[in-house]
């Protein structure tokens, strides 16, 4: 049995904790470390890793200390966007000074705040010889993966390739104040979430097994707007919730973005992709959706159509929370419940998509618990992979 991949998290916020939930379904990898400029948050995240049994994570004093620890093979960049270049520079500097080695790094979206920073990040990790990629989830969501396979096997094979794909990610806005500030985040919802929806439409329109180059973008048009949060009453409300540094009356960022891509398939056929992202969606909570249309078939996906719904009368007055669905907007009425968000959104199935090519790590979590389980590794069940 090969050594488990030891992973360290840089960052200890919302997406770092969501990664830990995803790692419950991952084999042959353990989360062994956390670094954050906020030690208290790092300790909480390390404790969560231990509670979820995804690794005996310890808190490190610096990124350099993580690189120097031979137990860690790869680092997950889960810190804020404005620290991305700084964090990668410390990783590469530590390697260059011989403080340690790594097999690779994987980055939360977005890669950076702007194109020049993105090029800097890519150049640094490639110069260091590190395997690299960003951590995509939605194309690996079970509903998307299964729907795509069946559509292409049954519909496209008999009546022709699909010609239109749509994807959207929509919710009511981010959790933290820095996310709302364009200078720190890199803009608004376009930079925050559009990478997912664009990749989903291209993925759905690409024949399984075919290279991404079989579908060539020939025309792209996009639009951004601040539809809700720059309105005076909502800008005031946002400042009250997030703090005075978030002022959408003076410094708005887009809360809506749409994008259309014309693709030329390898047979010369024109196919279209439409992507939408929003921080101004009002509904039960986060909604991920996709459609794929062809000559004689279609598929659709909507995470809020979960199959499980609860109803609470106006007499049920609970605290605000996100116990039913991420970015939950209400606690009364009829509510959809996403029973296992980490599975529904795809994190347990998170292969890295590299900065220009697909990276093929297959990391599977072995059964935990007893020595007997270790002795039965060859009989372990097939499970979700990273």
C-alpha positions as CSV (number, residue, x, y, z in Angstrom):
1,X,0.0,0.0,0.0
2,X,1.5,3.4,-1.0
3,X,1.9,6.1,1.6
4,X,-1.1,8.3,2.0
5,X,-0.8,11.7,0.4
6,X,-0.3,14.2,3.3
7,X,-2.2,17.5,2.6
8,X,-1.8,20.8,4.3
9,X,-4.4,23.6,4.2
10,X,-3.4,27.2,3.8
11,X,-6.4,29.0,5.2
12,X,-9.0,28.1,7.7
13,X,-12.2,29.7,6.6
14,X,-15.4,28.6,4.9
15,X,-14.0,26.8,1.9
16,X,-11.2,25.1,3.9
17,X,-13.9,23.6,6.2
18,X,-16.0,22.6,3.2
19,X,-13.0,20.8,1.8
20,X,-12.8,18.8,5.1
21,X,-16.4,17.7,4.6
22,X,-15.5,16.5,1.1
23,X,-12.5,14.6,2.3
24,X,-14.7,12.3,4.2
25,X,-15.2,10.5,0.9
26,X,-11.6,10.5,-0.2
27,X,-9.2,7.6,0.1
28,X,-5.4,7.5,0.3
29,X,-5.1,11.1,1.5
30,X,-5.0,12.7,4.9
31,X,-5.3,16.3,5.9
32,X,-2.4,16.6,8.3
33,X,-1.9,20.3,8.7
34,X,-3.4,23.8,8.8
35,X,-1.8,27.2,8.7
36,X,-3.7,30.5,9.0
37,X,-2.8,34.0,10.1
38,X,-5.5,33.5,12.7
39,X,-4.2,30.7,15.0
40,X,-7.6,30.3,16.7
41,X,-9.3,29.6,13.4
42,X,-6.5,27.3,12.4
43,X,-7.0,25.3,15.6
44,X,-10.7,25.1,15.0
45,X,-10.2,23.8,11.5
46,X,-7.6,21.2,12.7
47,X,-10.0,20.1,15.4
48,X,-12.7,19.6,12.7
49,X,-10.4,17.5,10.6
50,X,-9.8,15.3,13.6
51,X,-13.5,15.1,14.4
52,X,-14.3,14.1,10.8
53,X,-11.5,11.5,10.9
54,X,-10.0,12.9,7.7
55,X,-6.5,13.3,9.3
56,X,-4.7,14.2,12.4
57,X,-4.1,17.8,11.4
58,X,-1.8,20.0,13.4
59,X,-1.4,23.7,13.3
60,X,1.8,25.2,11.8
61,X,3.4,28.5,12.6
62,X,4.2,29.3,9.0
63,X,3.8,28.1,5.4
64,X,7.6,27.6,5.3
65,X,7.2,25.2,8.3
66,X,4.6,23.2,6.3
67,X,6.9,22.9,3.3
68,X,9.7,21.7,5.6
69,X,7.6,18.9,7.1
70,X,8.1,15.7,5.1
71,X,4.7,14.4,6.2
72,X,3.1,17.0,3.9
73,X,3.2,16.2,0.2
74,X,0.8,18.8,-1.2
75,X,-0.7,22.1,-0.1
76,X,-4.2,23.3,-0.8
77,X,-4.4,27.1,-1.3
78,X,-7.6,28.1,0.5
79,X,-6.7,31.5,1.8
80,X,-8.2,34.8,0.7
81,X,-7.6,36.1,-2.9
82,X,-5.5,39.1,-1.8
83,X,-3.0,36.7,-0.2
84,X,-2.7,34.3,-3.1
85,X,0.5,35.6,-4.6
86,X,2.2,36.1,-1.2
87,X,1.3,32.6,-0.1
88,X,2.6,31.0,-3.3
89,X,5.8,33.1,-3.2
90,X,6.5,31.7,0.3
91,X,6.0,28.1,-0.8
92,X,8.3,28.5,-3.8
93,X,10.9,30.5,-1.8
94,X,11.0,27.7,0.9
95,X,11.6,25.1,-1.8
96,X,14.2,27.2,-3.5
97,X,16.1,27.6,-0.2
98,X,16.1,23.8,0.3
99,X,13.7,24.0,3.3
100,X,11.7,21.1,2.0
101,X,10.0,19.5,-1.0
102,X,6.4,19.1,-2.2
103,X,4.7,17.0,-4.9
104,X,2.2,19.7,-5.8
105,X,-0.2,22.6,-4.9
106,X,-3.9,22.9,-5.6
107,X,-5.7,26.2,-5.6
108,X,-9.2,27.3,-4.7
109,X,-10.9,29.4,-7.2
110,X,-10.2,32.0,-8.4
111,X,-6.6,31.5,-9.3
112,X,-5.9,35.2,-8.5
113,X,-7.5,38.6,-8.5
114,X,-6.5,39.6,-12.0
115,X,-4.6,38.3,-15.1
116,X,-1.2,39.5,-14.1
117,X,-1.4,37.9,-10.6
118,X,-2.7,34.7,-12.2
119,X,0.3,34.6,-14.6
120,X,2.6,35.2,-11.6
121,X,1.1,32.3,-9.6
122,X,1.3,29.9,-12.6
123,X,4.9,31.0,-13.4
124,X,6.0,30.4,-9.8
125,X,4.6,26.9,-9.4
126,X,5.8,25.8,-12.8
127,X,9.3,27.2,-12.1
128,X,9.4,25.2,-8.9
129,X,8.4,22.0,-10.8
130,X,5.2,21.5,-8.8
131,X,2.2,19.6,-10.1
132,X,-0.5,22.2,-10.0
133,X,-4.2,22.8,-10.5
134,X,-7.3,24.5,-9.3
135,X,-9.9,22.6,-7.3
136,X,-13.0,22.3,-9.4
137,X,-16.1,20.6,-8.0
138,X,-19.3,21.2,-10.1
139,X,-18.3,19.1,-13.2
140,X,-17.8,16.2,-10.8
141,X,-21.2,16.6,-9.1
142,X,-22.8,13.1,-9.3
143,X,-25.9,14.5,-11.2
144,X,-23.8,16.3,-13.8
145,X,-21.4,13.3,-14.3
146,X,-24.2,10.8,-14.6
147,X,-26.4,12.9,-16.8
148,X,-23.6,13.7,-19.2
149,X,-22.7,10.1,-19.6
150,X,-26.2,9.0,-20.3
151,X,-27.1,11.8,-22.7
152,X,-24.0,11.2,-24.8
153,X,-24.4,7.4,-24.8
154,X,-28.1,7.3,-25.6
155,X,-29.2,10.6,-27.2
156,X,-26.1,12.1,-28.9
157,X,-24.9,8.7,-30.3
158,X,-28.2,8.2,-32.1
159,X,-29.4,11.7,-33.0
160,X,-26.4,14.0,-33.0
161,X,-24.3,16.0,-30.6
162,X,-25.8,18.5,-28.2
163,X,-25.9,22.1,-29.3
164,X,-26.7,24.2,-26.3
165,X,-25.6,24.0,-22.6
166,X,-26.5,26.4,-19.8
167,X,-25.2,26.6,-16.3
168,X,-25.7,28.9,-13.3
169,X,-24.5,29.4,-9.8
170,X,-26.7,31.8,-7.8
171,X,-27.0,32.9,-4.2
172,X,-27.6,35.9,-2.0
173,X,-23.9,36.9,-1.4
174,X,-20.6,35.9,0.2
175,X,-20.0,35.2,3.9
176,X,-17.1,37.6,4.6
177,X,-16.6,41.4,4.2
178,X,-13.4,41.1,2.1
179,X,-15.3,39.1,-0.5
180,X,-17.6,42.2,-1.1
181,X,-14.6,44.5,-1.7
182,X,-13.4,44.5,-5.3
183,X,-9.8,45.4,-4.5
184,X,-9.4,42.5,-2.1
185,X,-11.5,39.9,-4.0
186,X,-10.6,40.9,-7.5
187,X,-14.0,42.2,-8.6
188,X,-17.4,40.7,-7.9
189,X,-19.3,37.7,-8.8
190,X,-17.7,37.2,-12.2
191,X,-14.3,36.6,-10.7
192,X,-15.8,34.7,-7.7
193,X,-17.8,32.0,-9.4
194,X,-17.9,32.2,-13.2
195,X,-15.1,29.6,-13.7
196,X,-17.5,26.9,-12.5
197,X,-20.3,27.6,-14.8
198,X,-18.1,28.1,-17.8
199,X,-16.4,24.8,-17.2
200,X,-19.7,23.0,-16.7
201,X,-21.1,24.2,-20.1
202,X,-17.9,23.2,-21.9
203,X,-17.8,19.9,-20.1
204,X,-21.4,19.1,-21.0
205,X,-20.8,19.9,-24.7
206,X,-17.6,17.9,-24.9
207,X,-17.9,14.2,-25.8
208,X,-16.8,12.0,-23.0
209,X,-13.2,10.8,-23.6
210,X,-12.5,13.6,-26.1
211,X,-9.9,16.3,-25.3
212,X,-11.0,19.7,-24.3
213,X,-9.4,21.0,-27.6
214,X,-12.2,19.2,-29.5
215,X,-14.3,22.2,-28.6
216,X,-12.8,25.5,-29.6
217,X,-14.1,28.9,-28.3
218,X,-14.5,31.2,-31.2
219,X,-16.5,34.1,-29.7
220,X,-17.1,35.2,-26.2
221,X,-19.4,38.0,-24.9
222,X,-20.0,38.9,-21.3
223,X,-22.0,41.3,-19.2
224,X,-21.7,42.4,-15.6
225,X,-24.1,44.6,-13.5
226,X,-24.7,45.6,-9.9
227,X,-28.5,44.9,-9.8
228,X,-29.3,44.7,-6.1
229,X,-26.6,45.6,-3.7
230,X,-25.9,49.1,-5.1
231,X,-29.4,50.2,-4.5
232,X,-29.4,52.7,-1.6
233,X,-31.5,50.7,0.8
234,X,-29.5,47.5,0.1
235,X,-26.1,49.2,0.1
236,X,-27.0,50.6,3.6
237,X,-28.1,47.2,4.8
238,X,-24.9,45.6,3.4
239,X,-22.7,48.1,5.3
240,X,-24.6,47.4,8.5
241,X,-24.0,43.7,8.1
242,X,-20.5,43.6,6.8
243,X,-19.0,46.9,8.2
244,X,-18.3,50.4,7.0
245,X,-15.5,49.3,4.7
246,X,-18.1,47.7,2.5
247,X,-19.9,50.6,0.8
248,X,-21.7,49.8,-2.4
249,X,-22.9,53.3,-2.8
250,X,-19.3,54.4,-3.5
251,X,-17.5,51.2,-4.4
252,X,-19.8,48.6,-5.9
253,X,-18.8,45.4,-7.5
254,X,-20.9,43.3,-9.8
255,X,-23.5,41.1,-8.2
256,X,-24.6,39.6,-11.6
257,X,-22.7,38.3,-14.5
258,X,-23.7,36.5,-17.7
259,X,-21.5,35.0,-20.5
260,X,-22.1,33.5,-23.9
261,X,-19.6,31.4,-25.7
262,X,-19.7,30.2,-29.3
263,X,-17.8,26.9,-29.7
264,X,-16.7,25.3,-32.9
265,X,-16.7,21.5,-32.5
266,X,-14.0,19.4,-34.2
267,X,-16.5,18.5,-37.0
268,X,-17.1,22.2,-37.7
269,X,-20.5,22.3,-35.9
270,X,-21.5,25.5,-34.0
271,X,-22.6,24.8,-30.4
272,X,-23.4,27.4,-27.7
273,X,-22.7,27.8,-24.0
274,X,-24.5,30.2,-21.6
275,X,-23.3,30.8,-18.1
276,X,-24.8,32.9,-15.3
277,X,-23.6,33.8,-11.8
278,X,-25.3,35.9,-9.2
279,X,-25.0,37.3,-5.7
280,X,-28.5,38.8,-6.1
281,X,-30.5,35.6,-6.2
282,X,-33.4,35.4,-3.7
283,X,-34.5,31.9,-2.9
284,X,-34.1,29.2,-0.2
285,X,-30.4,29.2,-0.6
286,X,-27.5,28.4,-3.0
287,X,-28.8,27.2,-6.4
288,X,-26.6,25.3,-8.9
289,X,-28.3,24.4,-12.1
290,X,-27.5,23.2,-15.6
291,X,-29.2,22.2,-18.8
292,X,-28.0,20.4,-21.9
293,X,-30.1,20.3,-25.1
294,X,-29.7,18.3,-28.3
295,X,-31.7,17.4,-31.4
296,X,-34.0,14.9,-29.6
297,X,-33.1,15.1,-25.9
298,X,-32.4,17.3,-22.9
299,X,-31.2,17.1,-19.4
300,X,-31.6,19.4,-16.4
301,X,-30.1,19.8,-12.9
302,X,-31.1,22.0,-10.0
303,X,-29.7,21.5,-6.5
304,X,-32.8,23.1,-4.9
305,X,-34.9,20.3,-6.3
306,X,-33.5,18.0,-3.7
307,X,-36.4,15.6,-3.2
308,X,-36.5,16.4,0.5
309,X,-38.6,19.4,1.7
310,X,-39.5,20.5,5.2
311,X,-42.2,23.0,6.2
312,X,-42.1,25.3,9.3
313,X,-45.1,27.4,10.3
314,X,-44.6,31.0,11.4
315,X,-44.7,29.8,15.0
316,X,-41.3,28.1,14.5
317,X,-39.0,31.0,15.2
318,X,-35.4,29.7,15.2
319,X,-32.0,31.3,14.9
320,X,-30.4,32.2,11.5
321,X,-28.3,29.5,10.1
322,X,-27.3,27.3,7.2
323,X,-28.4,23.9,8.5
324,X,-30.8,23.2,5.5
325,X,-28.8,24.5,2.6
326,X,-25.8,26.7,2.0
327,X,-26.5,30.5,1.9
328,X,-29.9,29.8,3.5
329,X,-32.2,32.8,3.3
330,X,-35.1,31.8,5.5
331,X,-36.1,29.6,8.5
332,X,-39.9,29.4,7.9
333,X,-42.1,28.1,5.2
334,X,-41.4,25.2,2.8
335,X,-37.7,24.6,2.5
336,X,-35.7,22.3,0.3
337,X,-33.0,20.4,2.2
338,X,-29.7,19.3,0.5
339,X,-29.0,16.4,2.7
340,X,-25.3,16.0,1.8
341,X,-24.0,19.2,0.2
342,X,-20.5,18.0,0.1
343,X,-21.6,15.1,-2.2
344,X,-24.3,17.0,-4.2
345,X,-21.9,19.9,-5.1
346,X,-19.0,17.6,-6.0
347,X,-16.2,18.1,-3.5
348,X,-15.7,14.4,-2.8
349,X,-15.1,14.0,-6.5
350,X,-12.6,16.9,-6.9
351,X,-9.9,16.0,-9.4
352,X,-7.6,19.0,-10.0
353,X,-7.9,20.9,-13.3
354,X,-4.5,22.2,-14.0
355,X,-3.5,25.6,-15.3
356,X,-3.8,24.5,-18.9
357,X,-4.1,20.7,-18.8
358,X,-5.9,18.1,-16.8
359,X,-4.1,16.5,-13.9
360,X,-4.9,13.0,-13.0
361,X,-4.4,12.3,-9.4
362,X,-6.5,9.4,-8.1
363,X,-6.6,9.6,-4.3
364,X,-8.9,7.2,-2.5
365,X,-9.5,7.1,1.2
366,X,-9.1,3.7,2.8
367,X,-11.5,2.4,5.5
368,X,-10.7,3.7,9.0
369,X,-11.1,2.2,12.4
370,X,-9.3,-1.1,13.1
371,X,-6.2,-3.0,12.2
372,X,-8.5,-5.5,10.6
373,X,-9.6,-2.8,8.2
374,X,-6.0,-2.1,7.3
375,X,-5.5,-5.8,6.6
376,X,-8.5,-5.7,4.2
377,X,-7.2,-2.9,2.0
378,X,-7.3,-5.0,-1.1
379,X,-11.0,-5.6,-0.5
380,X,-12.0,-1.9,0.1
381,X,-15.1,-0.6,-1.5
382,X,-14.9,1.6,-4.6
383,X,-15.6,5.2,-3.4
384,X,-15.5,8.8,-4.5
385,X,-12.1,10.0,-5.5
386,X,-10.2,13.2,-5.6
